[in-house]
Amino acid sequence: MEAINNFLLLLDSYLGSAAYFPYILLGVGLFFTLYLGFPQIRFFSHAWKVVTGKFTKKGAQGDTSHFQALSTALSGTVGTGNIGGVALAIFLGGPAALFWMWITAFLGMTTKFVEVTLSHKYRVQTEDGTMAGGPMYYMDRRLNMKWLAVIFAIATIISSFGTGNMPQINNIAQSMEMSFGFEPMVVGGVLSILLALVIIGGITRIAAVTSKIVPIMGVLYVLGSLSVILYNLDQIGPSFAAIFTDAFTGSAATGGFLGATFAYAFNRGVNRGLFSNEAGQGSAPIAHASARADEPVSEGMVSILEPFIDTIIICTLTGLVILSSGVWSQKHENTFSRTDLEIVAGNYSDANEVDREALYHYLNGTEQNTIEKFTGSITVRDGKAVSNGYTLLHARSVAENVRFIVAGEDPYTGVLRIENGQLKKEDIVIVGDSLLHSAALTAKAFSMGFLGQPGEYIIPISLLLFAFSTAIAWSYYGDRAVVYLVGQRGVMPYRIIYVAGFFVASFADTTLVWTLSYVAIVLMTLPNLLGIVLLRREMKDTVKAYWQDFDAEHKEKSAKD
């Protein structure tokens, strides 16, 4: 698993974590924001009217209503990224990461408007009478770049596992085990059966289910978040101050958090923002292509609301819960994940300013780093290390109160071999105090409100709803990509593999799953961004024509009245 994770991290270093990627993603969003005259602001109120059905025309072609299409797309975006992803971004980049998530969402509202409009415009009707759309269709039918469409479709299938399938059930299972003691495999088995029952019914059943789940989960999560935010109201001001003051400098060290450079906070914030709202990834246009509408721009209007609801509202609530509660910079007892564990040479303490500075450079990979990974032996007696010359880092923090356990709960005694910073003995479990990340951090933050310890249960319940609905939506994205590549005959085999992957991921290593998602996202995003930039003039003309027709139609209606 470690070797696979390292390989995926290497790929990610050339893709989503590369210095160029955030600039491309934000650059395209900024370009269209200026090119189309800030549509996320000018069309915002109109979008709400469209989604409520005010301008819906009878007889329009499609499989779902505007609201159902929005619910399906939101169910695909509102998932672990809003709960675990925000926590991961803050864990990696500090409060500044939330600022860059906001910027990604604001510009992403325009990006999504463009990709949805173009995808809806070039959708097709399939053999079974349902609609199929997405970036692969405008790449093929309008740009005549079938090779790019094929790359995108293949990437969509991969991403359906790396974004919508595996991280979702993994977070559900881990959260349910932590909160209720349920075995991950049992949770995965039960939910896999439910997933199969839903997705076999296709987009009609998927839209019916998601349009009911999304409003319920949204209300539940907002109320739970407010119970923590209002309880820690005196910390909201300092939280916002940290978000903005650190935005262009990086986040300073505080508590167990050892700090993050601007580049690290910027990259993680943009990357997690994309994982959360998927603007530019090209996934949501597949759901919106099913909407009953004759004007592609009208469905593009609806999609403007997605990043706003997903990131500006829900991710902000998560971020404020984590920051105001203070748990993001505090160490808590947990079982150490091997993929989050590093052992470095030398004795370091985060209470020492010089040591903290050295660890900052090591964790952020700066040129000033002088720390090396430890190779040697650790002597352990009754579960506690008695030798020195090394420091255990877990979850980017100095581990404390470390205990080595073997054979269930027995303290280990003996000598442990360390090679290049990694513990080689596989049957050792390490327990201690360190920072938390992902859903575990968010759950801990939810216990710091009016509800107290029971507040933690909001997270497994929310994750169950958020992540399960995401897995439902992404199964549809994947099967539309399969339809494009091989036709209707490939849908059922894909669904079987999708459900099987969903089950297996319930007990897989969480860090590996998240790393896979980093790679899969970018494999969709880059081809999609290229495609919409190439169609920039057509997009502008399509929007202009929409408003001309809209104004003419309403003038005619007013004259009749």
N, C-alpha and C positions, 0 to 999 in steps of 0.2 A: 504493500500500500504506500509506503514511504517513497519508493522508487517511482510509482505512478504519479503520486502527488508532486514530486520534484519535476517530472517531465511536463506535467500540466502547468506548473509554475513557470517553467522555461518558455513554454508556448505563450503563456499570459504576458511574460515580460516583453514579447515582441508584438502583442496585441493590446488588450485592454489596459495593461499596466505600463505600456510604453508611453514615453513623454508626448508623442504626437497625438495619441487617441483623444484625450479630452479636448484638445484644441480643434480637432476635426469635428467632433460631435457638437461642441458649443458654437464653432464657427459656422456650421451649416444652419443651426437654429438662429444665430444672430443674423446671418445673411438673409434668410427668408423673413425674419421679423422686420428688417428694414425694407426689403424688397417688396413686401406685401403691405407695408404700412401698419405694423403692430396689430395684426388680426386678433391676437389673444386678448387685446383690450377692446378694440372696436367691435368685435363680433361676439363678445362674451354674453351680453344680455340676450342677443338674438339666439344664441346657442341653447339657452335655457328654454326659450319658447319652442324651438324645434323639438327638443327632447320630450317636452310635455305633449307633443302631438298637435300643436296649434296650427301648423302649416301642412299637416299630413294630407295627402291626396288619395282618394279612393282608387283602387285598381293599380297602384304602383307595384312594380315587380320586386319580389324579395321574399325572404322566409321569416323575418322577425320585425318587430316594431323598432323605432328609434331607441326607446327606453330599454328594450330587451337586448339590442345590439350593444348599447352602452354598458348594461349590466354584465353581459358576457365579457366584453373587453375589460371592464373594471375587475371582474373576478379573475381575469388573467394577470392583471397588474397588481391588484391589492392582495398581497400574499406575504410570504416570509420576508420580502424586501422591506415591508413596512414595519415589521416587528424585529426580526433578527438582522435585517440588512442595515437599518438605521443604527442599531446598537453596534454592529460591526464597524460601520463607518466612523462612529464616535470613538470606539475602542482603538481604531487604527490612526485616525487623524485628529482626534479631539473635537471640541465644539466647532472649530472652523469647518469641519467636513459638512456640517448641516447647512452652512451658508451656501456651499457649492452644490448641495443637493437642491436648494431653492433655485439657484440660477439655472441649473440643468432643467428643472421643471418649468420655469417661466419661458425659457427659449424652446423647451420641448413642446409646449402648447402649440406653437407655430409649426414645428417639425411634424407633429402628429396630424395637424390640420392638413398639411400638404400630402403626406403619405397616404392618409385615409381617402382624401378626395381623389387622388390619382388611381388608387387601387380600386375604389368603387366604380370609377369611370370605365375601367377596362376589365371588369368582372365578366364571368361567363356562366351559362347555365349548364350543369353537368348532366350525365346520363340519367340520373335518378330524379331530375327536375329541380334540384336545389342549386343555390348559387355558390360559386367559388370565386374568390378574389384574393388579392394580396399583391405585394410588389412583384412576384414572379410573373404575373399576368401583364402588368404594364411594361416590364422589361422585355417580355416576349412580343406582345401584340403591338406595342407602340415604338419601343426602341429597337426592335428586331435584334435583340441581344439574348438569344436563347441560352447561350453559354452562361451568361450572368444569372439568368433566371434559374437555371439548373443548379448553379452554385448556391443561390439563395434558398431554393427549395430543400436541397440537401442539408444546408445549415439549419433550416427551420426544424427539420426532423431531429437533428442532433440536439438543437436547443430545446426542443419540446421535452427532452429528457433532462438536459443540463440546467434548464431554467424552470420549466413548469411542472416537472415530474419529481425528480430525485431530491432537490433541496426541500421541496414542500413536505413530502412524507417523512423525510429525515428529521425535519424540525418538529413535525407533529409527534412522531414517535419518541424522540428524545424528551420533548416537553411533557408528554403524558407519562413517561417513565419517571421523570424527576418529580412531578407533582402528585401523581396517583399510584405510582409503582407498577403500572401496566408494562408487560413485556413488549418491547418494540416489535417483535415478530408477530405477536398477537394483534397489536394495533394495525400493523401493515396488512395483515391478512384480512381483517374485518373491513378496513377501508378500501382494500383492493377489490373486494366483492361489490361494495357499494359503487365504486368508480366504474366498474364494468357494467353494472345495471344502468347507470346514467348515460355513458357515452355510446352504448349500443343504439340508443334511440336517436342519435344524430343531433343536429343543431336545434331542432324543435324542442326536444326534451332538455337539452343542455341550456337553452335560453329560458325555458320555463323554470328550471331549478335555480339557475344563477339569479334570475330576476327576483326571486324570493329570498335567497341567502344574502345577497349583497346589502339590501337595506337593513336587515336584522343585524348582521355583523357590524355594519357601520355604526348603528346606534349604540350597540353594546360596547364597542371599543371607545367611542367618544365619551360615554358616561364613565367608563372605567378610568380613562386618562384624566378626566376632569377631577376625579376623586383624589388623584395624586397631585395634580397641578395646584388645585385650590388649597390643599393641605400644606404645600410648600410654596405658597404664594410669595413669600418674602424672598425666595430664591429665583423667581422668574426674571426680575431685572438683571441680576448678575449673570444669569444664563444667557440672556440676549446680548449682554455686553461682551461676554466671552466669545459668542458666535461671530459678532461683527469685528471686534478688535483683533481677533486672531486670524481673520479671513485672509489677509495678505501677508502675514508674517509667520504663520504656522502656530500651533498650539503649544504653550509653555508647559513644562512639567509641573504637576501638582499631585500630591498624595502618592499613590502607587503608579500613576501615569507618568511615563518618563519623557513625554513630549513628542511632537511630530513636526517635521519641516513643512514649509508652505507647499512644496511640491508634493509631499506625501498626502497632506490634508486635501489639497486640490484634486489630486488623482483619485483618491479614495472616495471623496464626496461626489465627483462627477460619475465615477464608475458605479457607485451604489445608487446614485440618482437614476442612472439608466436602468439598473436592475429593478428599481422600484417602479418607475412609470413607463419604461420601455419605449419612450419617445425616440424615434429614429431607428429602432430595432426592426420595425416592419411587421411585428406580430399582431398588434391590435387591428391594422387594416384588414386582416383576414376575417376577424369577427364582424367588423363594420360592413364588409362586402355583402353580408346576408341581409342587411336592413332593407325594408320596403321604402324605396325612394327612387324617383326618376332623376333627381338633380344630385349628382355626386357631391357638390359643394355643401348641400344641406347636411349630409352625413359627416362631412369634414368638420362642420360647425360643432356637431355633437361631440366629436373627439377632442375638441379644445378643452372640454370639461374634465377629461380624464387625468392629465397631470396635475390639474388644480385640486381635484378631490383626493387623488392618490398621494401626492407629495406635499403640496402646499398645506393641505389640511391634516391628513392622517399621519404622514411622516413627521410633520412639525409637532403634533401631539406626542408622538413617541419620543422625539428628541427632547422635548421639554420635560417629559416625565423622567427621562434618564438624567438629564442635566440638573434639574431642580432637586431631585432626590439625593444627588451627590454620589450615587453608587458607582458611577462610571470610573471614578478615580480611587475607589476603595478596594481593598483585597478581601476576598471571601473564600471560605473553605470549599474546595471542589476536588474532584478526581482529575488528575492531569491527563490531557490528551498528548500522545507521543508527538503528533504533528505540530503541537503548539509548544513543545519542550525543546529548549536549547541549553547546553551546558558550556559555559565559557571559562577560559583560563583566567585565574586571578580571583581575589576576594573583593567583591563589590557590595556596597550598601546604598540603597536609594535615599538614606538619611544623610549621606555625605554628598556635598555639592559637587566636588571634583569627580566622584564616582558616577553621580547622576549625569554629569556632562559627558563622560566617556561612554556610558550606556546609551545616551541619546544618539551619539554619532554611530554607534554600532547598530542600533535598531533601525535607524533611518538610512543606513548605508552611505554615509557621507565620506568625503575624502579624508576627513580628519580622524577617521576611526583607527584605533590602535589595538582593539580587543581581538583576540583570536579564539577559535573554538577549542575546547579542551579535549585532549587525548591522554588517557591514563586510567587510573583506578580510583574507585571510591570505596572506602571501608565503612561498613554499616554494622551497627550493633543494636539489637532490639528495635529495629525499624528506623533508627536515626543515624545519620552520617556522623562519623567521628574524625574523619580526615579533612583536610582543607586544601587550598590551592585552586579552587574552582568556585563558580557561582551558578546555581540553577535559575534559569529564566523560564517562566511559563506565562503564556499569553502576554508577551511583551512587558513583563514585570518581574522584579526580583521575588522569587518564591520564598515563603516563610513557613515555619512550623512543618517542615517537610517530613513525611513518614513513608518508608518503603515497605510494602506489604506483599506477601506471597501466599499462594494457596488459600485464597479467600480473604481471611482477616488476620492471618498470622504475621507478626512483625518479622522482617527479613534480617538475618545475620549472615555476613559474609563479605566478599569483595565483588564489586560490580565493575565491569570493563566498559570504558567510554571511548568511542572512536569518533573523531571529528564532531564532537559535541552531542553525539547521540548514544543513548543507553542501548547496549546490544542484547541484554537478557530480556526475552520477550514476556516471561510470565510474572514480571514485577509490576505491581500497581503502585503509582505514586499519588499520595494525597497530601494536600497542603493548602496554604493561603496564597492566592494570586488574584489578578484582575479577572473579570468575567467578560465574555463577549457573546454576540448573537442573541438568541432567544433567552438564554440563561440570564444575561444582563438585564434585559427588559423585564423578565419575570421578577427579578430581585427588586427592580425599581418600583414595580407595581405594588410591592409589599410596604412601601414607604408612604402610604397615604391614609385616608380616613378608614379604609377597610383593614389596614394592618396586614398581618401575614396572609389571611385569606385572599387578599388582593392578587397574590401570585397566580391564583387559579384563573384569573381573567385571561392570562396569556395562553395556557394550553387550550382553553375553550375558543379564544379568538383565533389561535393558530389552526385549530381544527376546522373552523369555518373559512378563514382566509385562505389557508393553504389548500384545502380540499377543493374549494371552488376554483382556485388557480389551476390545479391539476386537471379539472374538468375542461376548462377553457383551452388549455394548451393541447389537450388531446385533439380538439377540433382543429387547431392550427396545424398540428402535425398531419392529420388525415387529409386536410386540404392540399398540403404540400405533396403528399403521396398521390392524391388524385391528379395533380398536375404532372407528376413524373411518370406514373404507370397506369393511371386510370382507376376506376372504381374497384377493380379486383384487388388492389393492394390495401384497401382500407381495413378490412377485417384482420389480416395478418398483422398490420401495424398496431391495431387496437389491442390485440393479444399480447404483443411484445411490450406495448406501453404499460399495460396492467402488470405484467411480470416484472418490469423494471421498477415500477412503483412499489411493489412488494419487497424486492431485494434491497432497495434503497432505505427501507425503514430501519434496517439494522447495520447499514454501512457507516464508515467513518465520516463524521460531519464535515471535517475540514476538507477532505478529498472531494466531497460532493459540492461544496461551495467553490472550490478551485475549478472544477469542471464547468460550473455555471459561468465563471469569468470568461473562459475560452469560448463557450458556445454563443454567448451574447454577441461578441464582436464578429463572429463568423457570419451573423445575419446583418449586423449593423452597417459594416463598411460597404457591401454591395448595394444596400438600400439607399444609403446616403449618396452614393455615386449616381444612382438612378434618378432620384428626385432633383438633384442639381442639374442633370442633363435635361430635365423636363420643366425647368423653372419658367420659361416663357409661356409654355402651354398652361401651367398652373395659374399664372397671372391672368391670362386670357379667359380661362374657365371661371375664375372668380368674378371677373368683370361682367361676363355674360350672365352669370347667376343673378347679380344685382340688377342688371338691366331688365331681365325677365321678371324678377321679383317686383320691381317698381312698376313695370307696365301692367302686370297682373293685378296689383293692388289698386292702381289708378282706375283700371277697368271695373274692378269690384266696387270701388267707391262711387263711380259714376252710375252704376246700376242701382246702388242703394239710395 
